[in-house]
Amino acid sequence: MKKQLSVFFILLLAALCIPRAAAASSQTEITILFTHDLHSHFLPIPAEGGGESGGYARLKTAVDRERAAHPNALLVDGGDFSIGSLIQTLYTTQAAELRTMGALGYDAATFGNHEFDHTGTGLARMLTAATDSGDPLPALLDANYYPAEDNPDRETILRAMEHYGVTETCLVERGGVTCGIFGLTGVDSHDCAPSSGFALEDMVQAAKRCVEHLQRQGADVIVCLSHAGTDGGKGEDYALARAVEGIDVIVSGHTHTTLARPIEVNGSYIVSAGPYCENLGSITLERTEDGALRLTDYRLIPIDETLSGDPGTAALIETWKARVGETYLEPYGLTYDQVLTHANFDLPTPTYGVQAGNALGELVADAFLYADTLSARETGRAYEPAVAITADGVLRSGLAAGDITVSQAFDVLSMGVGGDGTSGFPLVAVYLTGAELRDALEVDASVTPIMPAAQLYCAGVEYGFNTHRMFFDRVTDIRLYERTARTEAAPATGGEAAPSGYGYTVTHTDTVFREIQDRQLYRVVTGMYSAQMLGTVKGKSMGLLSLEPKMADGTPVTDFNDCILRDENGSEIKEWYALAMYLQSFGSGGIPARYSAPDGRKQVSASWNPAELVKNPGWITLAAMGVLLLAIAAAVFLLRRTVRRKRRGNPPWRRGGSLLY
């Protein structure tokens, strides 16, 4: 009897456990590890406030730890995995980024706009190099970005994409959970890739197609890798989540956003881990038996000096560094870790959206003028004063106090590719009239509040503007300057000059100021990308600002490759190399203290002083003042007319007044 009762109770307990086990098996739990905007940050960089940030060897350590805790975790990336360090110079030939991501264990990634810096054909070469290497590679997904019908290289690019296996969606099964993943490109991302040769399909339309397809295939969880971006409760990915049902997670790249908590919109979780391998994001979701999705964990894991680097990944990075030295730096006579000079202070990148001077931007602009002077000397071109311009959006990294190396100089200006097909935008020299130069500065004064990346830093010109003046008429003062070094003998006792060979010399910097002339042509030195953007200002401002880059003879520029600055060997002078040469010129003395803070060449006012608001008015302010005066005159006229009508309808005798009055 006791044995029978024991068996009965065992069976009863087992029966009671069946519903619980069934419920547990009906739950879906998945951990997604994510990054975006890595920008070729293979190695750690100095972090603000001290320490270091990023580096793929440390990232691998973090990934391995997370996968030890979550063996079935996915690892995905939201695009812009390339362009940002010297190792990017291997992009088209070695595909260092994708091959390293494969070694790190990435399951899938999507394209960012910087994957097209080498144009669509450069992307094709990279995909071919990656595939032909035979190394493990992540799946590449993009559902709404393909070579345009009129792209002459369309077939070549499509073959490379097919060779790699680029698709719209993929399924990954982990621990009994089927994950559906798809990739998207955003409108702003497409706008930031003017040389891609690709056409963009509507994000919402493509996303709905992908979600339906993945649901039909039985996906338990659907993840979108989006290079569109979000900014808090707005942005393209926010709008995407509101418009499309069925997306569980959106890994949001492009805007370099860091989200300490996910944004929950229409049943979707939007997540971002920040740029440059600063963090590894981790989100764990559980779908219960009633179909609801529940967030069980979300973390941003710092990739910093507290993590040891994975030895295998570190060795792979050293291999890439060696190849960079052999293939890219050797013609410059430089090495990867070569020290150029040192700094006793930090030179951070501009604070996003703050309209003010920035020492790093001013250092870069001065470096452009320095390179233009050297180019004139080496090529025998007659020197002429110039204005240099650089933009916030091309300053990709700051310079930390300490030794400044070749790789750090490259990191500051790492964007783009030149006419020679190698990494780095070249410097170009174009000509603008004085009126057009003023309009270029209006871009800085007026456009920056809505497009912070358009903020400008200049050399050879100083100017001021008031942020409360009329839009496109905020610049109040502008004048050109030229600084030259003058060495002379120090005066001897009694005031007379020291005789030759006696005493010591003193170097002075002379500054000559000139008023700008509206119709005169002025030489402007800038990077290729910034020069191309100057040419789009007229259209984007609806003609309110007129800019047309010109050749020295005043004819419009038809090909910016004709404007590239070159050295004595005919080689392009890259933006980053101009900075490296300028830094090297400081030698053991280090970066001068004048670059420890903005020097006042750009003066920003927020005064409401009426005299300042109408100082040196342009036609926009004059037109606004005219409209205001007309409005005031009309109001006075209507008021007087109303008073007169009231007087006619209410004569004195009705008001109790005297007829004699």
Beta strands, then each sheet from edge to edge (+ up, - down):
strand 1: 28-35
strand 2: 45-46
strand 3: 52-53
strand 4: 74-77
strand 5: 108-110
strand 6: 139-141
strand 7: 145-147
strand 8: 169-174
strand 9: 177-185
strand 10: 198-200
strand 11: 221-227
strand 12: 249-252
strand 13: 263-265
strand 14: 268-271
strand 15: 279-287
strand 16: 293-302
strand 17: 339-343
strand 18: 386-391
strand 19: 402-405
strand 20: 427-433
strand 21: 456-459
strand 22: 461-466
strand 23: 475-489
strand 24: 505-515
strand 25: 521-527
strand 26: 602-605
sheet 1: 6+ 5+ 4+ 1+ 15- 16+
sheet 2: 2+ 3-
sheet 3: 7+ 10-
sheet 4: 8+ 9- 11- 12- 14- 13+
sheet 5: 17+ 19-
sheet 6: 20+ 25- 18- 21+
sheet 7: 24+ 23- 22+ 26+
end
